[in-house]
Structure formats: C-alpha cells, structure tokens
Amino acid sequence: MKSEEFIDIIGDIEEEYLIKAHEERKIKKVIPMKKVFALIAAVLLIAATSTVVIAEVFNIKFDDSQNVQLYDYKTGEKIEHTRYNILYAAEKIEISEFGEEIKENHKKLEEAEELHHDCKIGEECIEHGPLSYSKDFSVLSEAVAYIGSGRITLPEMNFRTTDISVSQTLNFISLYYYCESKEIDFTVHARIEMEAEKRWTDGVPKMSIVSIGEGNEYYEEYRTNANGIEYVVVYKEPKDGYFNAAYDRNLRVISTSVAAYIAKNGVLYSYNDTIRELYNEDSTEVDEGSMSNICKDEKEVVEKYLKLWADSF
Amino acid sequence: MEDSKIIELYFERSEQAIPETEKKYGAYCKTVAKNILGNEEDAEECLNDAYLAVWNSIPPAVPEKLSLFLGKIIRNLSLNRYRKNKTQKHGGNETAVVFEEIDEVVSGNDDVEKSYERREVLAAMNEFLETLTEEKRSIFICRYWYFDSIEDIAKRFGKKESGIYSSLERTRKKLRKYLTERSYEI
C-alpha cells in the first residue's frame, strides 16, 4: 500500500477520536512540564524550610576522602542526599572552585553530542562506543548519545550511601546544566521516583506501566530481595533487556541506569566501577577502555547485577 | 451561530450559510489546508472549493458534527491539491515529511495479492487507535489527520519536540506491528 492511500484511510477514522483530538487542538498547553516540576520542587522546598531563604538551605563540604556532604545551613546537621537537594547543591558548586571544570565538562558533552548525533540506540552508538575521556565521562557520553538519538537518559548517581564523590557530583552537575542549556528535561528520573512513590502508597499490581510523559513509558516490576525487602525495578523495554533503575521502598536508588543499559545485540554499552567488578569476577577480558563483547547474555547479566545490589540491603 | 442553525441555512439554500460557516470554521479549515499545502494562496483556494463542496453536499447530507464534516472535506481537497502540486514540484514540505513517516508503516507496494478491502484496514486502524492512550491517540491524529507540525503539537501537549517525535515513532512501530500481526501486511 502506498502512504498516500494509507493517509486517505486515516482520513476516515472514527469521528469520536477526531472530536477528542480536535478538542486537544483547541487547548494550548504552553507550560512545559519542566517548569511545572521546577515549581513544585521550589514550593516543596520553601514549605520544608519555612522562613529559610532557599539559597541558604545547604552547606556543602568536601571531606578528606573527596566526598560531598550536605549540611543543614541552620542546624549544621547532615542531610541525606536526594536528587532535589543535590540539584540545588549543584548551583552552589558551579560558582565555586569547580566552575571551570564544569565548563570543561560541558564542552566535552557538546563534542559527545556531535559524535552521537544521528545514533540509534543499540546500533551506531555502540560502534562509536563510550567516549574515552575517563570512566566517569563514559557516563556522560552515554547520556548524550541517547540525547542525540532523541532519547534521554541521565547518569544515575548512587545515592544509596551518604557520600558522593566529587567527580560524580561534578558530572551530575555538568549534565544538569548541559540539559538545561539544550532545554532537555532533566526531571525524567525525578518523575519516575514520584510516580513510584505514589504507587507504593496506593498499592499497585505486580507489573504496571509508568507513563512519565515525553513519549516515554516505563515498566515497573515489584520484587523482594533476599532479606525480605521489597523493591521496584523500572524497565524501559523489558523484552529487549533494557532496564532503567531500581528503587527500594524509600526510593533510594539501588541500581544505576548507566550501569545497566544493555544494547539490543547483547553488548554492554556503558559501565561503572560496580559493574566492572562484577565482570571481573566472571571474565578476564575486561579492559579499561571498553566493555564490549563481554556480555554474552544481557538479561542474565542485568539480573545478576540487580540481584547483587538488591540483596546487599 | 449553532451548527444546527447553519445547517438549516444550507437546507433553506440561503447564501448566508457560507459566511456563517466561514465565520465559525474558516480559521480551523484554513489551518488544516495550510498544514497540508504549506502556503496561503493554495490554502485559500482550497477553502473556497470546500465551501462550494459543502454547499453542494448539504442537503442531502445532514452532518452530525459540522466541524468534522468540513474538516474531512478540506483535508481531502487539500491532499488532492498537494498531489497535484507534488507533480509540479512545489509546496507542502511538511506534508512530504508526514508521508515519509507513514512510509515506515506501509510497504509502498501495490501488491494485488495483498490488496485488502479498505474498510477492513480502516476497522483495524480504529481498533488500534482504541488501544492507545487518549494522549498518544490525539498526538497521532494531530499529525496524520490534521497534518500539524511537530512544533505545534509539542506546544499544544506541553511537551518537547523530541518527546513528540519519540511518541509518534513508537506509535508508528506499534501500528505496523498491530497490522502485521493481523495479516495486514500493507
């Protein structure tokens, strides 16, 4: 059938659908979701800190091990990291001594985007491979690769512990500013978390679809670890072996998307230290620059990796 | 003016019917024509043809929803004009992109052995649309029925253009799969 003929057929679809679409066409939703989320986050922050000026909520310190720690500005108490307050902390760091490094990262992201501009997931991206700035930057380049292909993913920081390394934080901040400059929605993962939270509260079926806008649908699967703790796994395309992140009941991230994006042909595309360790146990083929050709069975690898994390709670 | 009153004017053969139609639905029809044709002049001509077609259709036709009745007429007329323009190689760039997108769903061949009844494909198409969320369905219709630009759709649905591209791409893939599974290898 020719496309013109098919377009003619579309012209005769049920009027009921046309009426609904027509109504949508009359409504102009001009508020980008990003702004809505930013607004909600700001309101929540204000509510949580009452009279405290937002700009003075946190103090950021780097300890001797080069870890980032947030402290309450007023009480001096340690604050457990969340995605929101890390984002906020990012603004402070940007104007600090690390400003130049962030700018440099930004430049590298631009280069990565150019390289991966026409990539499709699991195909050309793999040929290009993660850019070899450093192992931390493979995280960023992966994110940009997806951005370039019209898909977005973000480097998941491991917020399971209270300490985040300086380089991780800088990467995170760099990507945040990069996304902002490209008008890319950085709240995707935050939305998953919010959605997951709601679902924990409401009670949900074993498997459900989480629609987080932007044309993305994620699939949740609820599981229990070896210690009886429940957690949720968020998949992007279950049948292809992609999975996005996993959260425990308190929404702490217990796995990372960057560590677990598996390409369709079974080649591991990105990695971090944790998954590197995992592979070291299984293979002697690991080298610094590439993890290619190590994954023989993506599903098995993902599952093993996920279970290790989940059972550590 | 209410649709029913406008339709009454057509039945009375009152010349006021057309200005009233234009007043209420002129902008809407012109947008559809312009989306498809990509230029003001052709859109205007199609609009005039559409009013004439409506005048000739009512009576006997009694449209339940005048906007959709007009929309279908203007869409068909504009697509015909687009095809004519295409042979003369001008206009309608956005429409060419829409056709390219639809090429992903269809084979592009006129295979006699696999020529299905149009109404069967239409029925399958309607069933498929039913499986989509309301938002995805509306995005699909805005693009492939109204020929709205990605930019316009993104604004209307409060999303980024990349999100709309992504949504449409997924829907096209699902549609192709849906039809193929039902042996409509169109």
Contacts between the chains, C-beta under 8 A, distances in Angstrom:
chain1	res1	chain2	res2	distance
A	1	B	106	4.6
A	1	B	107	6.3
A	1	B	108	7.7
A	1	B	109	7.5
A	1	B	110	7.4
A	1	B	121	7.8
A	1	B	186	4.0
A	2	B	106	6.6
A	2	B	108	6.1
A	2	B	110	6.7
A	3	B	99	4.7
A	3	B	100	7.8
A	3	B	102	4.0
A	3	B	103	4.9
A	3	B	105	7.7
A	3	B	106	5.4
A	3	B	108	6.9
A	4	B	79	7.6
A	4	B	83	7.0
A	4	B	99	6.8
A	5	B	106	7.7
A	6	B	102	5.5
A	6	B	105	6.4
A	6	B	106	4.9
A	6	B	121	7.9
A	6	B	186	6.7
A	7	B	79	6.8
A	7	B	98	7.4
A	7	B	99	6.9
A	7	B	102	5.9
A	7	B	144	6.7
A	8	B	76	7.9
A	8	B	79	7.3
A	9	B	118	6.2
A	9	B	121	5.6
A	9	B	122	5.3
A	9	B	125	6.1
A	10	B	125	6.9
A	10	B	144	5.0
A	10	B	145	5.8
A	11	B	72	6.4
A	11	B	75	5.7
A	11	B	76	6.6
A	11	B	79	7.7
A	11	B	145	6.7
A	12	B	72	7.9
A	12	B	122	5.6
A	13	B	122	7.1
A	13	B	125	6.0
A	13	B	126	5.8
A	13	B	129	6.3
A	13	B	141	7.3
A	13	B	145	7.0
A	14	B	126	5.0
A	14	B	129	7.0
A	15	B	64	7.6
A	15	B	65	6.4
A	15	B	68	5.5
A	17	B	126	7.7
A	17	B	129	5.5
A	17	B	137	5.9
A	17	B	138	7.9
A	17	B	141	6.0
A	18	B	68	5.5
A	18	B	71	7.2
A	18	B	141	6.4
A	18	B	145	6.5
A	19	B	65	6.6
A	19	B	68	6.8
A	20	B	134	6.3
A	20	B	137	7.3
A	20	B	138	5.9
A	21	B	137	7.1
A	21	B	138	4.2
A	21	B	141	3.7
A	21	B	142	5.7
A	21	B	145	6.9
A	21	B	146	7.3
A	22	B	67	6.5
A	22	B	68	7.2
A	22	B	71	7.5
A	24	B	138	4.5
A	24	B	142	7.1
A	24	B	156	6.4
A	24	B	157	7.3
A	25	B	142	6.1
A	25	B	146	6.6
A	25	B	148	7.1
A	25	B	156	6.3
A	27	B	156	6.7
A	28	B	155	6.4
A	28	B	156	5.8
A	29	B	155	7.4
A	29	B	156	6.0
A	29	B	157	6.0
A	29	B	158	3.6
A	30	B	155	6.3
A	30	B	158	7.0
A	31	B	158	5.9
A	32	B	158	6.1
A	32	B	159	7.8
A	32	B	160	7.4
A	33	B	158	6.0
A	33	B	159	7.1
A	150	B	162	4.8
A	150	B	165	5.5
A	150	B	166	5.6
A	150	B	169	7.9
A	151	B	166	6.7
A	152	B	162	7.5
A	183	B	160	7.0
A	184	B	160	7.5
A	184	B	162	7.8
A	185	B	160	6.3
A	185	B	163	8.0
A	211	B	133	7.0
A	213	B	159	6.5
A	213	B	163	6.8
A	214	B	159	6.2
A	214	B	160	6.4
A	214	B	162	7.5
A	214	B	163	3.8
A	214	B	166	7.0
A	215	B	159	7.3
A	215	B	162	8.0
A	215	B	163	4.4
A	215	B	164	6.8
A	215	B	165	7.6
A	215	B	166	3.6
A	215	B	167	3.4
A	215	B	168	7.9
A	215	B	170	6.6
A	216	B	163	7.6
A	216	B	166	7.1
